[in-house]
């Protein structure tokens, strides 16, 4: 028979104690983030569900698997396109922008 362990209300789950929060931006809008959060997690917590569009029909996409197996969560971060937001840790001051199509802008005439 197992004995139930008493929970200490002063401890956070698994002993995790996140540091102070910081901000990243998504299309110029401030988004709060915590140390250790991925960019996808920070965007989800701010109710942002899509941050790229498909190449052909421009349909919205966001995170699908959340573990880096697919490529639905591609984002442009600090000007670098095609980064998987579910694997990339958020850092203070990161600028995330909606990625249009393949992430490489067509040359302007």
N, C-alpha and C positions, 0 to 999 in steps of 0.2 A: 504494500500500500504506500502510495506517495503522499507525502505531507506537503500541503500548500505552503509556498514561501510567502512570507509577509512582504508586502511592498512598502518601501520607504517613500513617502510622499515628497521628500526633499530631493530625491534623485530623479533625473530625467531618464527616459528609456535607454537601456544599454549603457548608461553612464555618459551619454553624449551631452556635451555642453557647447552649443554653437557660440562662436564669437559674435561680436557686434555686426549687425546687418550693414549693407551698403547698397548702392544703386547702380543699375545698369540702365541702358536706354534701349527702347524698341521703337524704331521709326520716330525718334525724337521724344518719345514719352518716357518718363522715369518709371522704372520697374524695381521694386525692392527685391533684394536677394540676400541669402545667408551663406556664410562660408561652407563650402562643401557641396552646395547645390549646383546642379548642372544648369546650363542656360535653358534647356527645355523645362526643367522643374520650376525655375524662376518665372518663366513665361506662363506656364500652366497656373501657378499660384496667383498670377495677376489676371487670370481669365483670358489669356491670349491662347487660342487654340490652333491658329495657323500662322506660319511665317514664311511660306514660300508658295509659289504657284507652279503648276506643271508646264512643261515646254510647249505642248501642243494646244491644249484648250484653256490654259490659264486657270485651272481649277485649284482651289486652296488646299494646302497640305500642311501638316504639323507632325507631331510625334505619333508613331504607330506602335512599334515594338518597345521602345524605351530602353533598349539594351544594346543598340549599335548593330543589330543584325540587318536591318533594312536601311534604306536611304531616304525615308520620307521626311526626316527632320532636318534636312540640309538647310543651313542658314548662312547669311553673310554676316560675319562678325569682324568688326574693326577693319572693314574693307576687303576681307578675305572670303571669297565665296566657297560654297560646297563643304562647309564644316558641319559635322553631325552634332547638333545641339544637345542630344541626349548624352553624349560622351564628353562634351567640353565643359569644364568647370567654369562657372561664372566668376569673373574678377571685377573688382571695383572699376567703374568707368567703361566697361565693355559697351560698345555700340553695336546693337543688333539691328539689321534692316531686313525688310521683306525681300526675299530673293525671288526675282522674276525669271522664270524659265530655267536655263542652265546656269545662271549666275554670272554669265559673261555678257556684258552689255554689247550690243551691236555697235560697230564704229559709226560715229555720227558723220553725216556728209559735210 
